[in-house]
Amino acid sequence: VQLQASGGGLVQAGGPLSLSCAASGFIFSIAPMYWYRQAPGKQREWVATITSIGNTNYADSVKGRFTISRDNAKMTVYLQMNSLKPEDTAVYYCATVVGPKYWGQGTQVTVSS
């Protein structure tokens, strides 16, 4: 199982940013996919989930601003982040559970005020 997150960067508060996570090594279409984040000095926290059939769920802190989606043909999960806030600054990780839980390597998102 491999998960390769990309798309992070520096963005001004209020701006958008889109993350991608390319998956391989498992049957992507039947796997739930997750985004987590870890801010400096804080524990990793769950951000969003998308099930194999496209049901989504979000942490309260990002609800209404972030959108998780998936493209099974491309084996990719996305996180569209809008109205970004400085407190969204973190390393963002994608993950999946296919038996064990697997993590991608993370991509840094920095939101300047």
OpenMM code with the backbone's topology and positions (N, CA, C; nanometers):
from openmm import Vec3, app, unit

residues = "VAL GLN LEU GLN ALA SER GLY GLY GLY LEU VAL GLN ALA GLY GLY PRO LEU SER LEU SER CYS ALA ALA SER GLY PHE ILE PHE SER ILE ALA PRO MET TYR TRP TYR ARG GLN ALA PRO GLY LYS GLN ARG GLU TRP VAL ALA THR ILE THR SER ILE GLY ASN THR ASN TYR ALA ASP SER VAL LYS GLY ARG PHE THR ILE SER ARG ASP ASN ALA LYS MET THR VAL TYR LEU GLN MET ASN SER LEU LYS PRO GLU ASP THR ALA VAL TYR TYR CYS ALA THR VAL VAL GLY PRO LYS TYR TRP GLY GLN GLY THR GLN VAL THR VAL SER SER".split()
positions = [
    Vec3(0.0854, -0.1186, 0.0000),
    Vec3(0.0000, 0.0000, 0.0000),
    Vec3(0.0888, 0.1233, 0.0000),
    Vec3(0.0605, 0.2121, -0.0944),
    Vec3(0.1334, 0.3392, -0.0988),
    Vec3(0.0346, 0.4531, -0.1152),
    Vec3(0.0583, 0.5597, -0.0406),
    Vec3(-0.0231, 0.6799, -0.0476),
    Vec3(0.0711, 0.7985, -0.0631),
    Vec3(0.0521, 0.8751, -0.1695),
    Vec3(0.1417, 0.9859, -0.2003),
    Vec3(0.0613, 1.1154, -0.2018),
    Vec3(0.0747, 1.1931, -0.0957),
    Vec3(0.0026, 1.3199, -0.0869),
    Vec3(0.0829, 1.4303, -0.1544),
    Vec3(0.0113, 1.5248, -0.2135),
    Vec3(0.0764, 1.6382, -0.2790),
    Vec3(-0.0185, 1.7568, -0.2795),
    Vec3(0.0347, 1.8725, -0.3161),
    Vec3(-0.0485, 1.9905, -0.3306),
    Vec3(-0.0349, 2.0923, -0.2209),
    Vec3(0.0407, 2.0611, -0.1175),
    Vec3(0.0575, 2.1561, -0.0097),
    Vec3(0.1368, 2.2779, -0.0539),
    Vec3(0.1368, 2.3793, 0.0313),
    Vec3(0.2108, 2.5002, -0.0005),
    Vec3(0.1745, 2.6119, 0.0943),
    Vec3(0.2152, 2.7323, 0.0546),
    Vec3(0.1889, 2.8531, 0.1326),
    Vec3(0.0741, 2.9298, 0.0681),
    Vec3(-0.0243, 2.9657, 0.1469),
    Vec3(-0.1406, 3.0372, 0.0946),
    Vec3(-0.1826, 3.1429, 0.1966),
    Vec3(-0.2384, 3.2513, 0.1469),
    Vec3(-0.2870, 3.3560, 0.2361),
    Vec3(-0.4204, 3.3162, 0.2976),
    Vec3(-0.4458, 3.3663, 0.4153),
    Vec3(-0.5741, 3.3404, 0.4805),
    Vec3(-0.6882, 3.3816, 0.3880),
    Vec3(-0.7898, 3.2976, 0.3852),
    Vec3(-0.9045, 3.3214, 0.2983),
    Vec3(-0.8926, 3.2567, 0.1625),
    Vec3(-0.7760, 3.2102, 0.1297),
    Vec3(-0.7535, 3.1515, -0.0012),
    Vec3(-0.7837, 3.0034, -0.0055),
    Vec3(-0.7801, 2.9473, -0.1272),
    Vec3(-0.8044, 2.8043, -0.1452),
    Vec3(-0.6746, 2.7268, -0.1690),
    Vec3(-0.6841, 2.5981, -0.1472),
    Vec3(-0.5746, 2.5070, -0.1787),
    Vec3(-0.6337, 2.3690, -0.1966),
    Vec3(-0.5791, 2.2944, -0.2883),
    Vec3(-0.6309, 2.1605, -0.3150),
    Vec3(-0.5210, 2.0579, -0.2955),
    Vec3(-0.5496, 1.9562, -0.2188),
    Vec3(-0.4567, 1.8472, -0.1956),
    Vec3(-0.5017, 1.7239, -0.2736),
    Vec3(-0.4040, 1.6437, -0.3127),
    Vec3(-0.4315, 1.5165, -0.3783),
    Vec3(-0.3565, 1.4071, -0.3065),
    Vec3(-0.4082, 1.2873, -0.3171),
    Vec3(-0.3407, 1.1709, -0.2608),
    Vec3(-0.3577, 1.0561, -0.3584),
    Vec3(-0.2483, 1.0187, -0.4216),
    Vec3(-0.2487, 0.9085, -0.5178),
    Vec3(-0.2228, 0.7778, -0.4454),
    Vec3(-0.3077, 0.6809, -0.4714),
    Vec3(-0.3002, 0.5537, -0.4002),
    Vec3(-0.2598, 0.4410, -0.4939),
    Vec3(-0.1976, 0.3396, -0.4362),
    Vec3(-0.1641, 0.2198, -0.5117),
    Vec3(-0.1455, 0.1037, -0.4162),
    Vec3(-0.1551, -0.0166, -0.4720),
    Vec3(-0.1253, -0.1347, -0.3924),
    Vec3(-0.2426, -0.1974, -0.3205),
    Vec3(-0.3626, -0.1450, -0.3468),
    Vec3(-0.4822, -0.2035, -0.2867),
    Vec3(-0.6020, -0.1699, -0.3757),
    Vec3(-0.7153, -0.2319, -0.3437),
    Vec3(-0.8361, -0.2082, -0.4238),
    Vec3(-0.8980, -0.0773, -0.3772),
    Vec3(-0.8587, 0.0298, -0.4426),
    Vec3(-0.8951, 0.1641, -0.3993),
    Vec3(-1.0462, 0.1827, -0.3917),
    Vec3(-1.1173, 0.1274, -0.4890),
    Vec3(-1.2604, 0.1576, -0.5026),
    Vec3(-1.3435, 0.1098, -0.3845),
    Vec3(-1.2936, 0.0165, -0.3072),
    Vec3(-1.3719, -0.0350, -0.1947),
    Vec3(-1.3176, 0.0122, -0.0600),
    Vec3(-1.2179, 0.0976, -0.0635),
    Vec3(-1.1516, 0.1405, 0.0602),
    Vec3(-1.1995, 0.2787, 0.1045),
    Vec3(-1.2264, 0.2956, 0.2321),
    Vec3(-1.2518, 0.4303, 0.2841),
    Vec3(-1.1213, 0.5089, 0.2813),
    Vec3(-1.1332, 0.6384, 0.2609),
    Vec3(-1.0154, 0.7240, 0.2567),
    Vec3(-1.0332, 0.8383, 0.3556),
    Vec3(-0.9235, 0.8792, 0.4147),
    Vec3(-0.9268, 0.9793, 0.5199),
    Vec3(-0.8207, 1.0868, 0.4934),
    Vec3(-0.8491, 1.2043, 0.5444),
    Vec3(-0.7478, 1.3097, 0.5592),
    Vec3(-0.7356, 1.3419, 0.7073),
    Vec3(-0.6115, 1.3522, 0.7507),
    Vec3(-0.5786, 1.3955, 0.8858),
    Vec3(-0.4818, 1.5133, 0.8749),
    Vec3(-0.4585, 1.5797, 0.9859),
    Vec3(-0.3587, 1.6850, 0.9889),
    Vec3(-0.2933, 1.6904, 1.1268),
    Vec3(-0.1722, 1.7420, 1.1261),
    Vec3(-0.0991, 1.7573, 1.2513),
    Vec3(-0.0299, 1.8922, 1.2509),
    Vec3(-0.0736, 1.9757, 1.3417),
    Vec3(-0.0125, 2.1075, 1.3575),
    Vec3(0.1078, 2.0960, 1.4513),
    Vec3(0.2012, 2.1904, 1.4429),
    Vec3(0.3191, 2.1858, 1.5296),
    Vec3(0.2799, 2.1808, 1.6770),
    Vec3(0.3362, 2.0848, 1.7480),
    Vec3(0.3113, 2.0734, 1.8908),
    Vec3(0.1770, 2.0141, 1.9285),
    Vec3(0.1020, 1.9685, 1.8286),
    Vec3(-0.0306, 1.9131, 1.8562),
    Vec3(-0.0401, 1.7701, 1.8065),
    Vec3(-0.1412, 1.7013, 1.8564),
    Vec3(-0.1642, 1.5646, 1.8103),
    Vec3(-0.2275, 1.5651, 1.6722),
    Vec3(-0.2063, 1.4573, 1.6017),
    Vec3(-0.2701, 1.4414, 1.4717),
    Vec3(-0.4211, 1.4355, 1.4918),
    Vec3(-0.4953, 1.5055, 1.4068),
    Vec3(-0.6400, 1.5065, 1.4184),
    Vec3(-0.7045, 1.4697, 1.2860),
    Vec3(-0.8164, 1.4061, 1.2969),
    Vec3(-0.8945, 1.3674, 1.1803),
    Vec3(-0.9591, 1.4908, 1.1181),
    Vec3(-0.9606, 1.4938, 0.9856),
    Vec3(-1.0178, 1.6072, 0.9128),
    Vec3(-1.1441, 1.5667, 0.8364),
    Vec3(-1.1330, 1.4581, 0.7577),
    Vec3(-1.2465, 1.4211, 0.6718),
    Vec3(-1.2359, 1.2751, 0.6314),
    Vec3(-1.3504, 1.2192, 0.5987),
    Vec3(-1.3621, 1.0809, 0.5534),
    Vec3(-1.4497, 1.0745, 0.4303),
    Vec3(-1.4140, 0.9858, 0.3382),
    Vec3(-1.5040, 0.9518, 0.2288),
    Vec3(-1.5084, 0.8001, 0.2183),
    Vec3(-1.6288, 0.7461, 0.2194),
    Vec3(-1.6436, 0.6017, 0.2120),
    Vec3(-1.6314, 0.5538, 0.0676),
    Vec3(-1.6350, 0.4242, 0.0506),
    Vec3(-1.6233, 0.3659, -0.0830),
    Vec3(-1.7395, 0.4081, -0.1730),
    Vec3(-1.8535, 0.4399, -0.1122),
    Vec3(-1.9697, 0.4784, -0.1937),
    Vec3(-1.9886, 0.6293, -0.1965),
    Vec3(-1.8906, 0.7015, -0.1447),
    Vec3(-1.8927, 0.8465, -0.1579),
    Vec3(-1.9568, 0.9237, -0.0448),
    Vec3(-1.9939, 0.8565, 0.0612),
    Vec3(-2.0444, 0.9305, 0.1768),
    Vec3(-1.9296, 1.0042, 0.2436),
    Vec3(-1.9560, 1.1242, 0.2879),
    Vec3(-1.8506, 1.2072, 0.3459),
    Vec3(-1.8847, 1.2510, 0.4873),
    Vec3(-1.7802, 1.2816, 0.5623),
    Vec3(-1.7960, 1.3318, 0.6982),
    Vec3(-1.6772, 1.4222, 0.7281),
    Vec3(-1.7023, 1.5263, 0.8076),
    Vec3(-1.6000, 1.6273, 0.8319),
    Vec3(-1.5900, 1.6621, 0.9793),
    Vec3(-1.4699, 1.6993, 1.0198),
    Vec3(-1.4529, 1.7575, 1.1519),
    Vec3(-1.5258, 1.8917, 1.1561),
    Vec3(-1.5762, 1.9260, 1.2730),
    Vec3(-1.6509, 2.0512, 1.2860),
    Vec3(-1.5665, 2.1713, 1.2451),
    Vec3(-1.4370, 2.1633, 1.2696),
    Vec3(-1.3490, 2.2769, 1.2427),
    Vec3(-1.3345, 2.3080, 1.0946),
    Vec3(-1.3678, 2.2126, 1.0076),
    Vec3(-1.3515, 2.2344, 0.8637),
    Vec3(-1.4821, 2.2238, 0.7871),
    Vec3(-1.5886, 2.1871, 0.8549),
    Vec3(-1.7173, 2.1672, 0.7886),
    Vec3(-1.7619, 2.2961, 0.7198),
    Vec3(-1.8032, 2.2826, 0.5961),
    Vec3(-1.8461, 2.3989, 0.5191),
    Vec3(-1.7343, 2.4686, 0.4448),
    Vec3(-1.6094, 2.4340, 0.4757),
    Vec3(-1.4942, 2.4958, 0.4086),
    Vec3(-1.4153, 2.3951, 0.3266),
    Vec3(-1.4081, 2.2709, 0.3734),
    Vec3(-1.3308, 2.1666, 0.3061),
    Vec3(-1.4257, 2.0677, 0.2397),
    Vec3(-1.3809, 2.0118, 0.1277),
    Vec3(-1.4568, 1.9091, 0.0572),
    Vec3(-1.3646, 1.7938, 0.0204),
    Vec3(-1.4002, 1.6755, 0.0648),
    Vec3(-1.3254, 1.5560, 0.0270),
    Vec3(-1.3971, 1.4889, -0.0890),
    Vec3(-1.3195, 1.4382, -0.1834),
    Vec3(-1.3772, 1.3684, -0.2984),
    Vec3(-1.2795, 1.2608, -0.3436),
    Vec3(-1.3259, 1.1754, -0.4315),
    Vec3(-1.2402, 1.0671, -0.4794),
    Vec3(-1.2694, 1.0398, -0.6262),
    Vec3(-1.1672, 0.9922, -0.6941),
    Vec3(-1.1784, 0.9489, -0.8334),
    Vec3(-1.1254, 0.8065, -0.8358),
    Vec3(-1.2152, 0.7106, -0.8395),
    Vec3(-1.1721, 0.5706, -0.8325),
    Vec3(-1.0924, 0.5295, -0.9558),
    Vec3(-1.1232, 0.5858, -1.0701),
    Vec3(-1.0491, 0.5515, -1.1913),
    Vec3(-0.9039, 0.5966, -1.1817),
    Vec3(-0.8810, 0.7089, -1.1136),
    Vec3(-0.7449, 0.7602, -1.0969),
    Vec3(-0.6833, 0.7159, -0.9655),
    Vec3(-0.7600, 0.6449, -0.8851),
    Vec3(-0.7116, 0.5998, -0.7546),
    Vec3(-0.6558, 0.7175, -0.6747),
    Vec3(-0.7335, 0.8222, -0.6695),
    Vec3(-0.6890, 0.9452, -0.6053),
    Vec3(-0.8005, 1.0014, -0.5174),
    Vec3(-0.7630, 1.0501, -0.4021),
    Vec3(-0.8552, 1.1215, -0.3148),
    Vec3(-0.8081, 1.2657, -0.3054),
    Vec3(-0.9032, 1.3565, -0.2968),
    Vec3(-0.8743, 1.4989, -0.2981),
    Vec3(-0.9278, 1.5649, -0.1712),
    Vec3(-0.8675, 1.6771, -0.1386),
    Vec3(-0.9206, 1.7619, -0.0326),
    Vec3(-0.9164, 1.9055, -0.0830),
    Vec3(-1.0328, 1.9583, -0.1156),
    Vec3(-1.0427, 2.0974, -0.1564),
    Vec3(-1.0643, 2.1805, -0.0317),
    Vec3(-0.9744, 2.2741, -0.0091),
    Vec3(-0.9795, 2.3574, 0.1115),
    Vec3(-1.0041, 2.5016, 0.0708),
    Vec3(-1.1123, 2.5564, 0.1187),
    Vec3(-1.1472, 2.6955, 0.0909),
    Vec3(-1.1506, 2.7756, 0.2193),
    Vec3(-1.1472, 2.9053, 0.2046),
    Vec3(-1.1545, 2.9958, 0.3205),
    Vec3(-1.0555, 2.9538, 0.4290),
    Vec3(-0.9332, 2.9323, 0.3871),
    Vec3(-0.8330, 2.8822, 0.4802),
    Vec3(-0.8015, 2.9830, 0.5893),
    Vec3(-0.7709, 2.9294, 0.7069),
    Vec3(-0.7397, 3.0097, 0.8238),
    Vec3(-0.5983, 2.9749, 0.8719),
    Vec3(-0.5333, 3.0658, 0.9412),
    Vec3(-0.4002, 3.0329, 0.9938),
    Vec3(-0.4004, 2.9055, 1.0784),
    Vec3(-0.5094, 2.8790, 1.1470),
    Vec3(-0.5153, 2.7584, 1.2303),
    Vec3(-0.5278, 2.6296, 1.1494),
    Vec3(-0.5430, 2.6416, 1.0186),
    Vec3(-0.5403, 2.5232, 0.9314),
    Vec3(-0.3969, 2.4817, 0.8975),
    Vec3(-0.3001, 2.5625, 0.9380),
    Vec3(-0.1602, 2.5295, 0.9132),
    Vec3(-0.1242, 2.3975, 0.9801),
    Vec3(-0.0743, 2.3025, 0.9001),
    Vec3(-0.0438, 2.1694, 0.9514),
    Vec3(0.0188, 2.0875, 0.8396),
    Vec3(0.0697, 1.9723, 0.8777),
    Vec3(0.1034, 1.8713, 0.7788),
    Vec3(-0.0213, 1.7857, 0.7601),
    Vec3(-0.0623, 1.7707, 0.6352),
    Vec3(-0.1826, 1.6963, 0.6022),
    Vec3(-0.1455, 1.5576, 0.5510),
    Vec3(-0.2140, 1.4583, 0.6041),
    Vec3(-0.1879, 1.3196, 0.5697),
    Vec3(-0.3144, 1.2546, 0.5140),
    Vec3(-0.2983, 1.1734, 0.4126),
    Vec3(-0.4077, 1.0866, 0.3720),
    Vec3(-0.3839, 0.9484, 0.4330),
    Vec3(-0.4920, 0.8756, 0.4471),
    Vec3(-0.4829, 0.7443, 0.5096),
    Vec3(-0.5948, 0.6562, 0.4583),
    Vec3(-0.5749, 0.5271, 0.4757),
    Vec3(-0.6791, 0.4317, 0.4425),
    Vec3(-0.6699, 0.3142, 0.5388),
    Vec3(-0.7767, 0.2397, 0.5466),
    Vec3(-0.7801, 0.1199, 0.6295),
    Vec3(-0.8155, 0.0019, 0.5395),
    Vec3(-0.7163, -0.0815, 0.5159),
    Vec3(-0.7385, -0.2063, 0.4434),
    Vec3(-0.6745, -0.3163, 0.5268),
    Vec3(-0.7461, -0.3538, 0.6344),
    Vec3(-0.6828, -0.4350, 0.7370),
    Vec3(-0.6163, -0.3355, 0.8302),
    Vec3(-0.4858, -0.3224, 0.8269),
    Vec3(-0.4184, -0.2178, 0.9046),
    Vec3(-0.4502, -0.0796, 0.8485),
    Vec3(-0.4125, 0.0219, 0.9242),
    Vec3(-0.4263, 0.1585, 0.8754),
    Vec3(-0.2938, 0.1996, 0.8127),
    Vec3(-0.3022, 0.2576, 0.6941),
    Vec3(-0.1840, 0.3035, 0.6229),
    Vec3(-0.1883, 0.4554, 0.6098),
    Vec3(-0.0693, 0.5157, 0.6158),
    Vec3(-0.0568, 0.6602, 0.6090),
    Vec3(0.0305, 0.7004, 0.4914),
    Vec3(-0.0036, 0.8122, 0.4318),
    Vec3(0.0855, 0.8740, 0.3356),
    Vec3(0.1938, 0.9533, 0.4075),
    Vec3(0.2810, 1.0174, 0.3307),
    Vec3(0.3970, 1.0827, 0.3900),
    Vec3(0.3687, 1.2237, 0.4377),
    Vec3(0.2552, 1.2812, 0.4029),
    Vec3(0.2212, 1.4147, 0.4493),
    Vec3(0.2647, 1.5240, 0.3539),
    Vec3(0.1864, 1.6303, 0.3524),
    Vec3(0.2204, 1.7482, 0.2741),
    Vec3(0.1921, 1.8713, 0.3593),
    Vec3(0.2854, 1.9655, 0.3584),
    Vec3(0.2769, 2.0825, 0.4462),
    Vec3(0.1829, 2.1875, 0.3872),
    Vec3(0.0909, 2.2339, 0.4698),
    Vec3(0.0044, 2.3464, 0.4341),
    Vec3(0.0305, 2.4577, 0.5347),
    Vec3(0.0666, 2.5735, 0.4832),
    Vec3(0.0926, 2.6889, 0.5680),
    Vec3(0.0013, 2.8030, 0.5251),
    Vec3(-0.0766, 2.8533, 0.6192),
    Vec3(-0.1703, 2.9621, 0.5908),
    Vec3(-0.1212, 3.0864, 0.6637),
    Vec3(-0.0886, 3.1878, 0.5863),
    Vec3(-0.0378, 3.3116, 0.6452),
    Vec3(-0.1528, 3.4084, 0.6720),
    Vec3(-0.1374, 3.4834, 0.7798),
    Vec3(-0.2437, 3.5791, 0.8165),
    Vec3(-0.2211, 3.7150, 0.7525),
] * unit.nanometer
topology = app.Topology()
chain = topology.addChain("A")
for resn in residues:
    res = topology.addResidue(resn, chain)
    for name in ("N", "CA", "C"):
        topology.addAtom(name, app.Element.getBySymbol(name[0]), res)
